[in-house]
Every structure is written in C-alpha cells, then in structure tokens.
Amino acid sequence: MAGPETAAVPPPGAVPQRRSIEGISAVLLPVDAAGAIDWGAFAAHVARTVAAGIVPAVNMDTGSVHCLDGESRRRVLGVAREVIGPAVAGDLVAGACVVDKGGTPFDERGYLAECEPILAAGATPVLFPSHGLNAGSEADTLARIGTLAARLPSFIGFELSTAFHPAGRILSLAAWRDLLHIPNCRGAKHSSLSRRLEWERLALRNRERPAFRVYTGNDLAIDMVRSGSDWLLGLSTAAPVEFARRDAWLLAGDLRAYELDDALQALGSFTFRTPVPAYKHSMAQVLKARGWIDCDDPFPGSPRRPDSDREILATILERIDAAASA
C-alpha cells in the first residue's frame, strides 16, 4: 500500500522571500477599430487592476504616452482618478513625458507642466527620459533631475534602455548612487533588461538607503522580486490578478508561486521579443483574447505583431490560468 503523500521540500535557498512586494502595473490604453481611444475599456481595465490590489500606472509607455497630446494625457489622468476614487498616497502613478528630438535642449518648463496635472490628480510622477534630459554627461542628467526634484513633493526616477526608446539612458552605478540619495525620489524604475545591473543597484540600495524602491522593469526576468526588487511592468497589464496572486503566494511562502511565475515569464519572454516596442500590440492581443477589449489593434503608428501570435498567446494563457488556479 502506498504511503501518505508528503509535501514537496524545496532545495536550500529556493524558499520564496516572505516580504510584501509593491506592484505597479503600466495600464494599456486600448483603441477601437477606428483607432480612437476606447475610454470605456480603459476605465474598466484600471478598475480591474485596482481590484486585483495593484497600483495602476497611466501615461506610461504601455499607455502610448509618446503618442498622446496634452488633452488626452489629462483625460487619462481624470478617468483613472474617477475610477480609483478620492486620492490616497501612492494609489496612482503617472508618466511625466516630454516628447522631443535629439539635440533639443532640456525642457524644464515642459516637465513641470506635465507634472502639474499629475500632482493635481493625487498621483506620483515618473520622470520619463527625453533627449533633452539625457543629453551630455551623467552629471548633466543628474543636475536636471535635481532641478525638477526641487519642485516636486515626491517622484519616481526612470532608467530606460534604448531598446524601448531612443531617448533612454542607463546610468553608471556611481551616477545611480546620486539618484538614490535624492531625498524625495521614493524609488526608480530600472529597465535595462539586465539582471546584473539590477542586482548591483539592489546591493547598493541595501547598503545605503534600504527604504528606496528599485522597481524592476525587466519583463524578461520578472522573478527579480525574489532578489528584493519591487516592480513596475508593462507585462502585468495582461495579468494583474495573476501577478497579485504570485506576490501573495511569495509572501505566504507558498511554492505555487514558482509555477505561476514561470508561466507569467513565458508570456513575457514571448511578448517582449525584438522589436521590443511591439509588446504593446501583444498586450492588446492578450486583453482581447481575455474578453477585456473589443479590438486588439495597437495604438496608431505603433509596431505590430503577426496575427499568428494569437494562437501562441492562447496556449500561454492556458498555462497561466492552470498555474493560477492550482
């Protein structure tokens, strides 16, 4: 007769970290078949994100912020705030984005003008990279960020690989230390897609300012949370409930977190392949497959994925659903 089943015992070092993880999800801005913003679907997805216990981030790359005019960005903020309700510290994050070209001077007024409606909405601004902000030396970039910081109550910094946008910049560790020590910078999103660079930042953070948040933007390594990162990801817009469940399982030391993380990573590895900016179309394909939006076209002017991706995505979603319901 077979003996009683025993619980699986993970090898040393594999037990999930029992810590509360701060998750922020960059919300997709969907469009209809005519290419116009689907405001109803956007509002519903913000509500879905909040209901999952995840902080929404709007006017981010996933929200096609570079393609929006000022009126649309303000409406995005207004819709998000209406959905969430009265402002509570930390309940909404939004990109402060200045669109410029190479060789354009730093637009301090433009950044402050972008931050004004974000702060009025009770949200925390993420200082998006621009050509003007990142031109010249790292000292130049840090000085410009410091100028903006002096006018803001709180903000999130943002290192972005040029794989996502040509205005991006990844700082040296020495320059990142200067960012770390800006008092009202509550954290920084790190989107180099490099584990090594993020591990270096985590080690420095742990030594010099433990309360500082390192928000991983590495959609190719979402398990960076097990190294001490928090997260601000575009991938999570496809699965806010499942990301929240993974984090809850990690906090509880539940080994099911591993399988769910692997399934979510399969989605990230497929959708964030080259060309990386086309991930936004992949996210739209997933949201339509889940019945959350009616049209899976990308924002007008954005790169597309092939229609054949839908079949592969359906298989990955089945794996995610199975892992989340285990």
C-alpha positions in Angstrom: 0.0 0.0 0.0 1.3 3.4 -0.9 2.3 5.7 1.9 0.9 9.1 2.6 1.8 11.9 0.3 4.4 14.3 1.6 4.8 18.0 0.8 7.5 18.9 -1.7 10.5 20.3 0.0 12.5 22.9 -2.0 16.3 22.9 -2.0 18.1 25.3 0.3 17.9 28.9 -1.0 14.8 28.2 -3.1 12.2 29.2 -0.5 10.3 32.3 -1.6 11.1 35.5 0.2 8.4 36.3 2.7 8.2 40.0 2.1 5.5 42.4 0.9 6.1 43.3 -2.7 4.9 46.6 -4.2 3.5 46.0 -7.6 2.7 48.8 -10.1 1.1 47.9 -13.4 1.5 50.1 -16.5 -2.0 50.0 -17.9 -2.6 49.5 -21.6 -4.5 52.3 -23.4 -6.7 50.4 -25.8 -8.2 51.7 -29.1 -11.2 50.8 -31.2 -11.3 49.7 -34.8 -11.2 53.3 -35.9 -8.0 53.9 -34.0 -9.7 56.1 -31.4 -9.1 55.6 -27.6 -11.6 53.2 -26.1 -12.2 55.1 -22.9 -14.7 52.6 -21.5 -12.3 49.7 -21.9 -9.5 51.8 -20.4 -11.6 52.7 -17.4 -12.7 49.0 -16.9 -9.0 47.9 -17.0 -7.9 50.5 -14.5 -10.8 49.2 -12.2 -9.7 45.6 -12.9 -6.1 46.5 -11.9 -7.1 48.2 -8.7 -9.5 45.4 -7.8 -6.5 43.0 -8.0 -4.7 45.1 -5.4 -2.2 46.5 -7.9 -1.4 50.2 -8.2 -2.1 51.4 -11.8 0.4 53.5 -13.7 -1.0 55.5 -16.5 0.5 57.6 -19.3 3.4 55.2 -19.4 5.0 53.5 -22.5 2.3 50.8 -22.3 -0.2 53.6 -22.4 1.4 55.0 -25.6 2.2 58.3 -23.8 4.6 59.4 -26.5 1.7 59.4 -29.0 -0.8 61.4 -26.9 -1.5 65.1 -26.9 -1.8 67.1 -23.7 -5.6 66.9 -23.6 -5.6 63.1 -23.9 -3.0 62.7 -21.2 -5.1 64.8 -18.8 -8.2 62.8 -19.7 -6.3 59.6 -19.0 -5.5 61.0 -15.5 -9.0 62.1 -15.0 -10.5 58.8 -15.9 -8.1 56.9 -13.7 -8.8 59.1 -10.7 -12.5 58.8 -11.2 -12.2 55.0 -11.3 -10.0 54.8 -8.2 -11.9 57.4 -6.1 -10.5 60.0 -3.7 -6.8 60.2 -3.7 -4.8 58.2 -1.2 -1.0 58.5 -1.1 0.6 56.0 -3.5 -2.7 54.9 -5.2 -1.9 56.2 -8.7 1.3 56.6 -10.7 1.7 58.5 -14.0 4.4 59.3 -16.5 5.6 62.9 -16.9 6.7 62.7 -20.5 8.3 65.4 -22.7 8.5 64.4 -26.4 11.5 65.9 -28.1 14.1 65.2 -30.7 17.9 64.6 -30.5 19.7 67.9 -30.0 16.7 69.5 -28.3 17.6 71.5 -25.1 16.3 70.3 -21.7 12.7 71.4 -21.3 12.4 72.1 -17.6 9.1 74.0 -18.1 7.7 71.2 -20.1 8.4 68.6 -17.4 6.9 70.8 -14.7 3.9 71.4 -16.9 3.5 67.6 -17.3 3.9 67.1 -13.5 1.2 69.7 -12.6 -1.9 67.7 -13.6 -0.3 64.5 -12.2 0.1 66.1 -8.8 -3.4 67.7 -9.1 -4.7 64.2 -9.6 -3.0 63.0 -6.5 -0.6 60.8 -8.4 3.1 60.2 -8.2 5.0 61.3 -11.3 7.5 59.1 -13.1 10.1 61.3 -14.8 10.3 59.9 -18.3 13.5 60.1 -20.2 13.8 62.5 -23.1 16.7 63.6 -25.4 17.0 66.9 -23.5 17.0 65.3 -20.1 19.7 62.7 -21.0 21.9 64.8 -23.3 25.5 65.3 -22.3 27.2 63.8 -19.3 25.7 61.8 -16.4 26.4 64.8 -14.2 24.3 66.9 -16.6 21.4 64.4 -16.4 21.5 64.2 -12.6 21.6 68.0 -12.3 18.5 68.3 -14.4 16.7 65.7 -12.4 17.8 67.5 -9.2 16.3 70.8 -10.6 13.0 69.0 -11.2 13.1 67.3 -7.8 13.4 70.6 -6.0 9.9 71.4 -7.4 8.2 68.1 -6.6 7.0 66.6 -3.3 7.8 63.1 -4.5 8.7 61.3 -7.7 10.0 58.1 -9.2 13.1 58.0 -11.4 13.4 56.1 -14.6 16.3 54.4 -16.3 15.2 53.1 -19.7 17.2 51.0 -22.2 17.3 52.4 -25.8 15.7 49.0 -26.8 12.5 50.6 -25.6 13.0 54.2 -26.7 16.0 56.1 -28.3 15.9 58.8 -25.6 16.6 56.2 -22.9 19.7 56.1 -20.7 21.1 53.6 -18.2 23.3 55.3 -15.6 26.6 54.1 -14.3 26.3 52.7 -10.8 28.1 55.8 -9.5 25.6 58.1 -11.1 22.7 55.9 -9.9 24.0 56.4 -6.3 23.4 60.1 -6.8 19.8 59.4 -7.8 19.4 57.1 -4.9 20.3 59.9 -2.5 17.8 62.5 -3.8 15.6 62.6 -0.7 12.2 63.0 -2.4 12.9 60.3 -5.0 11.0 57.4 -3.5 12.4 54.9 -6.0 13.4 54.3 -9.5 12.2 52.1 -12.3 15.1 50.1 -13.8 14.5 48.9 -17.4 17.9 47.8 -18.7 16.7 44.2 -19.2 19.9 43.2 -17.3 19.8 41.2 -14.1 23.4 42.1 -13.4 22.8 45.8 -13.4 19.7 45.5 -11.3 21.5 43.3 -8.8 24.2 45.9 -8.4 21.6 48.6 -7.7 19.9 46.4 -5.2 23.1 45.8 -3.3 23.9 49.5 -3.2 20.3 50.3 -2.1 20.5 47.7 0.7 23.7 49.3 2.0 22.9 53.0 1.6 19.1 53.6 1.6 17.1 50.4 2.3 13.7 52.2 2.0 14.4 53.2 -1.6 12.3 51.2 -4.1 14.0 49.5 -7.0 11.1 48.9 -9.4 12.2 46.2 -11.9 11.1 47.0 -15.4 12.7 43.7 -16.6 9.8 41.9 -18.3 12.4 39.2 -19.3 13.2 38.5 -15.6 10.1 39.1 -13.5 11.5 36.9 -10.7 13.8 39.8 -9.8 11.3 40.4 -7.0 12.9 37.4 -5.3 16.2 39.4 -5.2 14.5 42.3 -3.4 13.1 44.4 -6.3 9.6 45.7 -6.4 8.0 46.0 -9.9 6.6 48.5 -12.4 5.9 46.4 -15.5 4.0 46.6 -18.8 3.6 42.8 -18.9 1.4 42.9 -15.8 -1.4 44.7 -17.7 -2.1 41.3 -19.3 -2.5 39.5 -16.0 -3.0 41.8 -13.0 -4.8 39.2 -10.9 -2.2 36.6 -11.6 0.7 39.0 -10.7 -1.1 39.9 -7.4 -1.6 36.2 -6.7 2.1 35.4 -7.4 3.1 38.1 -4.9 0.7 36.9 -2.3 2.0 33.4 -2.6 5.6 34.6 -2.3 4.6 36.5 0.8 3.0 33.3 2.3 5.9 31.1 1.3 3.6 29.1 -1.0 5.6 27.1 -3.5 2.8 27.5 -6.1 4.4 31.0 -6.7 7.2 29.3 -8.7 4.9 27.7 -11.3 2.9 30.8 -11.7 6.0 32.9 -12.1 7.3 30.6 -14.7 4.0 30.8 -16.7 3.9 34.6 -16.5 7.6 34.7 -17.6 6.7 32.6 -20.6 4.3 35.3 -21.6 7.0 38.0 -21.0 9.6 36.2 -23.0 7.4 35.8 -26.0 5.8 39.3 -26.0 8.9 41.3 -25.2 11.0 39.8 -28.0 12.6 42.0 -30.7 11.3 44.5 -31.7 10.6 45.2 -28.0 8.2 48.2 -28.6 5.7 45.8 -30.3 4.9 44.3 -26.9 2.1 46.8 -26.7 0.4 45.1 -29.6 0.9 41.8 -27.9 -0.7 43.1 -24.7 -3.7 44.2 -26.8 -3.9 40.7 -28.3 -4.0 39.2 -24.8 -6.6 41.6 -23.5 -8.9 40.9 -26.4 -8.3 37.1 -26.0 -9.5 37.5 -22.4 -12.6 39.4 -23.5 -11.5 42.6 -21.9 -11.3 44.8 -25.0 -13.1 44.6 -28.4 -10.2 45.5 -30.7 -6.6 44.2 -30.5 -5.1 46.8 -32.8 -2.0 48.7 -31.5 -2.1 52.4 -31.0 -2.0 54.1 -34.4 1.6 54.3 -35.6 2.9 51.6 -33.2 4.7 48.5 -34.4 2.5 45.3 -34.9 2.9 41.7 -34.2 1.7 39.0 -36.6 -1.8 37.7 -36.4 -0.3 34.2 -35.9 0.8 35.2 -32.4 -2.8 34.9 -31.2 -2.6 31.1 -31.3 0.6 31.0 -29.3 -0.7 33.5 -26.8 -3.8 31.4 -26.2 -1.6 28.4 -25.3 0.4 30.6 -22.9 -2.7 32.0 -21.3 -4.0 28.4 -20.7 -0.7 27.7 -18.8 -1.1 30.9 -16.7 -4.7 30.0 -15.9 -3.8 26.5 -14.8 -0.9 27.7 -12.6 -3.1 30.4 -11.0 -5.8 28.0 -10.2 -3.6 25.2 -8.9 
